[in-house]
Amino acid sequence: MENNKEIQDSCQSLQTVVSDSTIDLRTCKKGDVLISKFGLKLRYLKPTEEGSYYDHEVEYLQEGLGNGTRTHEGFVFRKNRRSDDEDIVEIIRM
C-alpha cells in the first residue's frame, strides 16, 4: 500500500512541474532562438493561423529537420506527451 502512495505522490509532483511551465511562446518574436530539452536549437517563426491545432511555427536549425509546431507552452503535443519530445525549455531573445 505504501508503494502506491509513493507512486501517487510522484505522479502529482510530475503533474505540477508540467503544468507550471514557465515557457510562453506568445512572448516570442520572429528570430528568437529556442532550446529544446535535449539541447537542439530552433528558431521561432510565427504564430500559426487562428483555428490551427498548434499555436506556433518553429524551424529546426539543424539541417534536414525542417519546420515544426509547438503549443503556447512549448510542448510538441497537447496530449499524449512522450519523454523523447523536443519540448522547448528556454527562449533566447534576439
N, C-alpha and C positions, 0 to 999 in steps of 0.2 A: 504493500500500500504506500509506503513512504517513497518508493521509486516513482510511482505515478504522480505524487505531489511534486517531486523534484522536476519531473518532465513538464508538468503543467506550469510550474514557476518559470522554467527555462523558456517555454513557448511564449508565455506572457511577456517576458523580458525582450524576446526577439521581436514580437509584435510592436512593442513600444519603440524599439530602436528603428524599425522600418517605418512606422507611422510618423516618427519625429524627424523626418528627413529635413536637412537644412538647405538642400538644393532647391532652387526655384528658377527654372529656365525662363520664366516670364521676365526676369530681370536682365536677360542676355541681349546683347547687340550683335549684329552680323559681324563675324570675325573673331568673337571671343573663343578662347581655347577651352575645351572641356577635357577633363581627365577621367577615364573610367576606373573602376575599382581594381582592374588588372593592369593599369598603367598606360593603356592606349590613349593616344591623343586624338581628339575630334575637334572640328570647328563648327561653331553654331552658325546656321544659315538663316533660318527664319521660322516664324510660327507657321503651322500648316493652315490650310483654309478652314474657315468655320464649318463645323459639322464633320470634320475628319475624325477618325477614331483616335489617332495620336495627335499630340499638341504641338510638337516642334520637329523641324527637319535639321539633321546634323550631317556632317561629312567626316568620314574617317580620313585622317591624314596619312595613314599607311596605304601605299599604293595597292590598288586592286580590291579594296574593301568597299569603295563607293559610298553612297549615302544611306542614312538610316533615319529612324524617327524615335522620339522619346516622349514620355509624359511630362507634365509640368515639373514633377519631382525628379526627373532624370532617369526614370526606370525604362527598361526596354519593353516590358509588358505591364499592363494594368493589373492583370490577374495571372495566376499560374506562373509566378516568377520562379526562375531557376537560379541555382548557385553560380552557374557559369555565365550569367547575363553580364554584359558590359554596361552596367548601370553607371551613371555619372556621379562622381564623389567630389569633384572640385571644378570651380569655374575660375579661369584666369582672364581678367578683363584686359582687353587690348585697346 
